[in-house]
């Protein structure tokens, strides 16, 4: 008898599994990469990882197709034709690095600021910013200026933390969650998991967003607010809470500057400054003593409200009085804001009442004793279980900084920062307010062959910190930290190319970029950006003479560079998600992570970070070169990760330090550190003891611990700055006080927008264009399935979304006689596009929107010129001007937030009409990009 043949129903599809960190979005989940015969065959989530605990999303699983993308670059390229023509020759790495070194050394030895070094979604800013500083150029930033700096700056200037990577809701205890302007991309797996927990516990989720997709669709309540009016809505919530006297007076008195006294001396040089003693410490009014006392001292009974006269006759007021007066005003009543916000007054009142009820009647008490900064012992950790989260919908407006600060005022008034159930910090946050790192690049600090005395990005705290010359002219090419955008903590990458092309404020010689698709989806005003990249002087030289670009893929930007340094994919290189940059920390403790090469590159490509260190050595940058002239990090980026120390014992990775690998945070270099990370699933996490998990801004034990870890310079309390004296200093300068002169043209703007108390103003574009001509708001969202522009060339993800549509409310479309599937003309004050419309109901009626960065230029990303991404896909970017219209004086400000310089993508106003041209193709169509050498269109 012959045996029945058997079928193996579960053959093992892989022979090896390696853990690393995902790069398919910014969440940085732990992943397990399954390999068969050295090929990636499957990716799933690492269940032990603190960020995702095993969850994998569609993007993460599709990393295989990213890794094997036909658009991958394969060899260094040197341009041989005109920019944009796609004519390159392949060269060897040695030649490429020699060319780059030659170009860069010329700049460094003459005028280092003529190098503009900007990176995109770079997760190695701890390295890239340090490299720029070593080179000596102030002209460095990553993509934060067009992404989320309003969120980061508003938080860091208010409570020493921020939404997004710097904090998270207390998913375990929150009972009421407000989500502002969050699409599905920013905060993917962690937010999904968190929302799942809230749903399971029956907590209420309210999403405030003009568009009801993703998280908004599963919220218990969706508020389809008009874009750019969130600050007004939140102001109305504060108005209601003040009227009902539902504020956490104890939290405000103890942990915030609400009781600090503000000098009232209209027209005087000290008007609006905090009253301080001789030692510079803030003073409060002690009601029991009937006089001033030092803030934050034991036994003081500070008044929250009131105006007082000092013995010397000066008048003072508590900062909370000023805040209360602003938001108690009729301008912020629910009725006054209802029409602008599109939110009925009764809805605002109900939500305010729900917030108050949850915060004050449903407190969470944990049996965790802790000690505050005054040494007061608290037997329990008590919290008000309301938390909030906000992202692009708030930040991408010209009023985003103040809107985000208004949200923080609401959080703080309810006493919900870093308490059980509230919004929690993630180490290394909280930081001092603002963090005590100033941007380098002041007059006299940029010198040939000399590193900067500090990092190019930092936090200004007074006009003296700005990077401007004696006449107030910006010292940076993007005009960050100038009077245009004084608190531009992430730089203004969106302005670099167009400023450089105009020589405003000066010319650059080399533009060096990494992972930044600046000739397409990362540019406002795409046609003019392309013009800027290709324009020439009368002598035939390009206005931006040399462009070096590094990317793993043939994005639209590659065609406009002169020298291409091909990067690896994220599965082929070492990376370090570092405490020096934006680690993967959890609220319960610090965490960082690595990537390591789970497969070797099969092309002639090199990891950008290693190339950067190599260039640094070739240029003789002191920190990358030993005294004998040899490379300090001959082993490239992994060598740097292990051996670099920013301060004694503090390196890029906090885990497994010291000779035995047992030290955490601070400790000697451990040569075996990377192996220890790999063995631990490519991450390190240290859970804080319970007594250090909450109230960390004022938690004695935490502040001590954070100082040891190098997160804080001193174990001092971080008192929330509801009233921002920093902003007031700028306002005083605009009024003619202080040592720094504000140029006449900027005075009114600085005086208006540097208000120490947050306020709402209409987004700029809506105010500058005719509302009847351009009645609709136009915004973008990122879909759940994609994050980077590289997602829409991923073979699997393209099957989910292969082209985008303009989504329009059905009722509004009917008024315009527009039907589902019609092609429409969308016109802004700046340009026009033709796109296809889809009618839906779940969105604000005055808004149209689309998925961002799906549209591709024909021929890019190794896609067929006939691909739906280029034939029917589109960008709204063509409608967005990088500059605001002139308002007299001939000067045009960037289309940005006036405080932080954040790109105001979402201020866009348009009109939508049925197009006379119903052909099935989006407009504009640009020339087809020629396939790069060695590639053909798929
Ligand atoms: S959420 Fe982001 S980081 Fe996590 S698996 Fe998905 S794409 Fe990767």
Boltz pocket constraint, residues with backbone or C-beta under 6 A from the ligand:
constraints:
  - pocket:
      binder: B
      contacts: [[A, 22], [A, 23], [A, 24], [A, 25], [A, 26], [A, 27], [A, 28], [A, 29], [A, 52], [A, 55], [A, 56], [A, 57], [A, 58], [A, 59], [A, 60], [A, 61], [A, 188], [A, 189], [A, 190]]
      max_distance: 6.0
